[in-house]
Amino acid sequence: MKKHIFYLLLPLSFWNNGCKDDPEQIPAYLDLQPFTVNAQGGTSWQKITDGWLYVNGEFLGAYTLPAVVPILAEGECDVILFPGVKENGITATPNIYPFLKRYDIKKTLTPAENTVINPETEYETTALFPWQNRGDFDSGSTLQFENRDADDATGYTLSNDGAFAGKSLQMAVDTAHWLIEIASEKVVLPTTGDRQVWLEVHYKNNMPFTLYLLGTKGGSGELAQAVYQFNDSENWNKIYFNLTEFLTSSVQDDYRILFSAGLPRDQSNKFSQINGLVLLDNIRLVHF
């Protein structure tokens, strides 16, 4: 009989131990503020939307800034925040922007208390800018484009009218001259994939336009790759393009970027508007 009682009481003992509540740990809170960018144009020239958070070496997620994040840690902690962007302008593809420095700080965290993090960043010293600052169109030497649409009546202009800052590049079309295409100066870019290449652009437009990457190799002609089609943007916007895969898949000797803007048409092939305008500014290639 004692043997049977022993087997009945043993699981009961385990069940009682399992029902004991562990004391609930109270989190501390990190109040993550947007990044301040110490570079040409400052924070207003960037669109750092996210912060990729590490605490004591552990990745805790990517957050749209500002954000308040509960942390199960206390005492002195190592906090690292990487600046992040929407890669290729797509909300579903957030990514760490590799050319801006991460923010490191030690903070003493206290349960139930908020600790404010004011991150700062700047471009990595190893980042290279093939066009330097010529893509802001404000200096004596500006980035040059050539007409590619075979219409001598079209061409870009530089103007202060409606510009993002200083002067901006303008591409205008109407029903008589409905297409404009301009290609940048040639530039040599890494094509091995181990050195990322990105393009930064500010834009404002009342009609769609398309970005292409053009490559040439020897005498084989020009290879065109469509990178992105822009929808209308009533206000100035900024986008970051990761060109690395385009470059590794083409492996050309040199490259240009081309912007193509054509007056849109409706289903009956009639122009849906009588004129259109694209404004571009701060066109910046950057790579390691």
C-alpha positions in Angstrom: 0.0 0.0 0.0 2.8 2.4 0.8 4.2 1.8 -2.6 1.0 3.0 -4.3 0.8 6.1 -2.1 4.4 7.1 -3.0 3.6 7.1 -6.8 0.4 9.2 -6.2 2.2 11.8 -4.1 5.2 12.3 -6.3 3.5 13.9 -9.3 1.4 15.9 -6.9 4.6 17.3 -5.4 5.9 18.3 -8.9 2.6 19.9 -9.7 2.7 22.1 -6.6 6.2 23.2 -7.3 5.3 24.1 -10.9 2.5 26.4 -9.8 4.7 28.8 -7.9 4.7 32.2 -9.6 8.1 33.7 -10.3 8.3 37.3 -9.4 7.6 39.4 -12.6 10.6 41.3 -13.8 9.9 45.0 -14.2 11.4 46.5 -17.4 13.4 49.6 -17.8 12.5 51.8 -20.8 14.7 53.2 -23.6 13.2 56.3 -25.1 14.8 56.3 -28.6 14.8 59.7 -30.3 15.5 60.3 -34.0 19.1 60.5 -35.2 20.9 63.8 -35.5 23.2 63.7 -38.6 26.4 65.6 -38.6 27.0 66.0 -42.3 26.4 68.4 -45.2 22.9 69.6 -44.9 22.5 68.2 -41.4 19.5 66.0 -40.3 17.1 67.7 -42.8 19.0 66.3 -45.7 18.5 62.7 -44.5 15.6 60.4 -44.0 16.8 58.1 -41.2 13.5 56.5 -40.2 14.7 53.5 -38.1 17.0 52.5 -35.3 18.4 49.0 -35.0 18.9 48.4 -31.3 21.5 46.3 -29.5 21.8 46.2 -25.7 24.8 44.4 -24.1 25.5 42.8 -27.5 21.9 41.4 -27.9 19.8 42.5 -30.9 16.5 43.7 -29.7 14.9 44.7 -32.9 14.5 47.6 -35.4 12.2 50.4 -34.4 10.6 53.4 -36.3 11.9 56.4 -34.5 11.0 57.8 -32.1 10.1 54.8 -30.0 9.9 53.7 -26.4 11.3 50.2 -25.9 11.0 48.0 -22.8 14.3 46.4 -21.7 14.7 43.6 -19.2 18.0 44.8 -18.0 19.3 47.1 -15.2 22.5 48.8 -14.1 25.1 50.0 -16.5 24.4 48.7 -20.1 26.0 49.1 -23.5 23.5 50.6 -25.9 24.2 50.6 -29.6 21.8 52.1 -32.2 22.4 51.7 -36.0 20.8 54.3 -38.3 18.3 52.6 -40.7 16.5 53.6 -43.9 13.8 52.2 -46.1 16.0 50.5 -48.8 14.9 51.5 -52.3 12.0 53.4 -50.7 10.1 50.3 -49.8 8.6 50.2 -46.3 8.8 46.4 -46.2 12.6 46.5 -46.7 14.2 48.4 -43.8 17.9 48.1 -43.7 20.9 49.5 -41.7 22.4 52.3 -43.8 26.1 51.1 -43.9 27.7 54.5 -44.6 26.5 56.2 -41.4 28.2 55.4 -38.1 26.5 53.6 -35.3 25.8 55.3 -32.0 27.4 53.8 -28.9 26.7 54.9 -25.4 26.7 53.4 -21.8 23.6 54.0 -19.8 22.5 53.1 -16.3 19.0 51.5 -16.6 16.6 51.4 -13.8 13.4 49.3 -13.8 10.2 51.3 -14.5 12.2 54.4 -15.5 12.6 56.0 -18.9 16.1 56.6 -20.2 16.3 59.0 -23.2 18.7 58.2 -26.0 19.6 61.1 -28.4 21.6 59.3 -31.1 24.1 61.1 -33.4 25.7 59.9 -36.5 27.9 61.0 -39.4 29.3 59.4 -42.5 32.0 56.8 -42.1 35.5 58.1 -42.8 36.0 55.3 -45.3 32.9 56.2 -47.4 33.7 57.5 -50.9 31.7 60.0 -52.8 32.6 59.8 -56.6 30.7 63.1 -57.4 31.8 64.8 -54.1 29.2 67.5 -53.4 28.6 68.4 -57.0 25.1 66.8 -57.0 23.6 69.5 -54.8 23.9 71.9 -57.8 25.0 74.8 -55.5 28.7 75.0 -56.0 30.7 76.4 -59.0 31.3 72.9 -60.4 28.0 71.0 -60.6 27.2 67.4 -61.7 26.7 67.4 -65.5 24.0 65.6 -67.5 23.6 65.1 -71.3 20.4 65.0 -73.3 19.4 61.5 -74.4 15.9 62.0 -75.8 16.9 63.3 -79.3 14.7 66.4 -78.8 16.9 69.6 -78.8 14.0 71.5 -77.3 14.1 69.6 -74.1 16.9 69.8 -71.5 17.3 70.2 -67.8 17.7 73.5 -66.0 19.1 74.6 -62.6 16.8 76.9 -60.7 16.0 78.2 -57.2 12.3 78.1 -58.0 10.7 75.5 -55.8 14.2 74.1 -55.0 14.9 71.8 -52.0 17.9 73.9 -51.0 19.8 76.5 -53.1 19.3 75.3 -56.6 17.7 72.1 -57.9 17.7 70.3 -61.2 14.4 70.7 -63.2 13.1 68.5 -66.0 10.0 70.0 -67.6 7.8 68.5 -70.4 4.5 69.5 -72.2 2.4 68.0 -75.0 4.7 69.4 -77.7 7.8 68.0 -76.1 6.5 65.2 -73.9 9.7 63.2 -73.2 12.9 64.2 -71.5 15.8 61.8 -70.7 19.1 62.9 -69.2 22.2 60.8 -68.4 24.9 61.7 -65.9 28.7 61.8 -66.3 30.4 58.4 -66.4 31.7 56.9 -63.1 33.6 53.8 -62.2 31.9 51.8 -59.4 32.8 48.6 -57.5 31.1 45.5 -59.0 32.4 42.7 -56.7 29.5 42.8 -54.2 31.8 43.1 -51.2 31.7 46.9 -51.4 28.2 48.2 -51.2 27.1 51.1 -53.6 24.1 53.3 -52.8 22.5 56.3 -54.5 20.8 59.1 -52.5 18.3 61.4 -54.2 15.9 64.1 -53.2 12.9 64.5 -55.5 9.6 66.3 -56.1 7.4 65.6 -59.1 3.9 65.9 -60.5 4.3 63.1 -63.0 5.9 59.6 -62.9 9.5 59.2 -63.9 12.1 56.4 -64.0 15.6 55.9 -62.8 17.9 53.7 -64.9 21.5 52.4 -64.4 23.5 52.5 -67.7 26.7 50.5 -68.1 29.3 50.3 -70.8 32.0 47.7 -71.4 34.5 48.1 -74.2 32.7 48.6 -77.5 29.7 46.4 -76.7 27.2 49.2 -76.4 25.2 50.4 -73.4 23.4 48.1 -71.0 20.3 49.7 -69.4 18.8 48.4 -66.1 15.6 49.9 -64.8 16.1 50.6 -61.1 12.9 52.4 -59.9 9.7 54.2 -61.1 8.8 57.2 -59.1 5.1 58.0 -58.4 4.0 61.6 -57.9 5.3 63.3 -54.8 3.7 66.7 -54.0 6.4 67.4 -51.3 10.1 66.9 -51.3 11.1 63.3 -50.5 14.4 61.4 -50.1 15.1 57.9 -51.2 18.1 55.6 -50.8 18.8 53.0 -53.5 21.0 50.0 -53.0 22.7 49.5 -56.4 25.0 46.7 -55.3 23.1 43.8 -56.9 22.6 45.8 -60.2 26.3 46.3 -60.4 27.3 42.7 -59.6 24.8 41.3 -62.1 26.1 43.6 -64.9 29.9 44.1 -64.3 30.5 46.9 -66.7 33.6 49.2 -67.0 31.8 52.3 -66.1 28.2 53.6 -65.3 25.8 56.5 -65.7 22.5 57.1 -64.1 19.6 58.1 -66.4 16.4 59.9 -65.5 13.5 59.5 -67.9 10.3 61.5 -67.6 7.4 61.2 -70.1 4.1 63.0 -69.9 1.5 60.3 -68.8 -1.3 59.1 -71.1 -4.7 57.7 -70.4 -6.2 54.4 -71.7 -7.1 56.0 -75.0 -3.4 57.1 -75.4 -4.3 60.8 -74.9 -2.2 62.9 -72.5 -3.7 62.9 -69.1 -2.1 66.3 -68.3 -0.7 69.1 -70.4 2.6 69.6 -68.6 4.8 67.9 -66.0 7.8 68.8 -63.8 10.4 66.7 -62.0 12.8 68.3 -59.5 16.0 66.6 -58.3 18.5 67.6 -55.7 21.4 66.2 -53.6 22.2 63.3 -56.0 24.9 61.4 -54.2 26.6 58.2 -55.0 28.4 56.6 -52.1 30.4 53.4 -51.7 33.3 51.9 -49.7 
